[in-house]
Amino acid sequence: MSQLTRLFMHLLRWECQLERRTRSLRISIIDAQQKTTRLLDDNPSLKAALEKLVEEAYENARRAAAIETESEIDVFPAMPLYSFSEAMSFTPEPD
């Protein structure tokens, strides 16, 4: 579920790159939340596997965030900073 990976990647960047909390990043978080919601609405059977999907998406997000930020993967927490519901309801406020 690439939108969920995208959402977690942006949230990792939001939390770990305080100096780069841009308007573009806020828009990307909101867009990933909306697309994840749409995907789950269109495919209700995915909700039954959500816990596993979140685990896989978060691990993929750590790798993607490391590549995007040119950082080591260990810079990003091994466990998600947000539950699925917290990630979906997160509102990125301007600094």
C-alpha positions in Angstrom: 0.0 0.0 0.0 2.2 2.8 -1.3 0.1 5.7 0.0 0.5 4.5 3.5 4.2 4.1 3.0 4.3 7.6 1.6 2.3 9.0 4.6 4.7 7.4 7.1 7.7 8.6 5.2 6.5 12.2 5.3 5.6 11.9 9.0 9.2 10.6 9.6 10.6 13.6 7.8 8.3 15.9 9.7 9.5 14.6 13.0 13.2 14.1 12.2 13.9 17.2 10.0 12.5 20.1 12.0 14.3 22.6 9.9 12.5 21.3 6.7 8.9 21.5 7.8 7.8 23.2 4.6 4.4 23.9 3.1 5.1 21.3 0.5 5.7 18.7 3.2 2.4 19.6 4.9 0.6 19.3 1.6 2.2 15.9 0.9 1.1 14.6 4.4 -2.5 15.7 3.8 -2.5 14.3 0.2 -1.2 10.9 1.5 -3.9 10.9 4.2 -6.6 11.6 1.7 -5.4 9.0 -0.8 -5.0 6.4 1.9 -8.6 7.1 3.0 -9.9 6.8 -0.5 -8.0 3.5 -1.1 -9.4 2.0 2.1 -12.9 3.2 1.2 -12.6 1.6 -2.2 -11.1 -1.6 -0.8 -12.8 -2.4 2.5 -11.2 -5.8 2.7 -7.8 -4.1 3.3 -9.0 -3.0 6.7 -8.8 -6.6 8.0 -5.1 -6.7 7.2 -4.4 -3.1 8.4 -2.0 -4.0 11.2 0.3 -6.0 8.9 0.0 -3.3 6.2 1.0 -0.6 8.7 4.1 -2.7 9.8 5.2 -3.2 6.2 4.5 0.4 5.2 6.4 1.8 8.1 9.5 -0.3 7.4 9.4 0.7 3.8 8.9 4.4 4.9 12.0 4.2 7.0 14.1 3.0 4.0 12.5 5.7 1.8 13.1 8.4 4.3 16.7 7.4 4.7 17.3 7.5 0.9 15.4 10.8 0.5 17.2 12.5 3.4 20.6 10.9 2.6 20.7 9.6 6.2 21.3 6.2 7.8 18.1 4.2 8.4 18.9 4.1 12.1 18.2 7.9 12.3 14.6 6.9 12.1 12.8 5.1 15.0 12.4 1.3 14.5 8.9 1.6 15.9 6.3 3.9 14.4 5.9 7.2 16.1 2.2 7.2 15.3 -0.5 4.6 15.3 -2.5 4.3 12.1 -5.3 6.4 13.5 -2.9 9.0 14.8 -1.1 9.2 11.4 -4.5 9.6 9.6 -5.6 12.3 11.9 -2.3 14.2 12.2 -2.6 17.8 11.2 0.8 19.3 10.2 0.7 22.9 11.6 3.1 25.5 10.3 6.0 26.3 12.6 
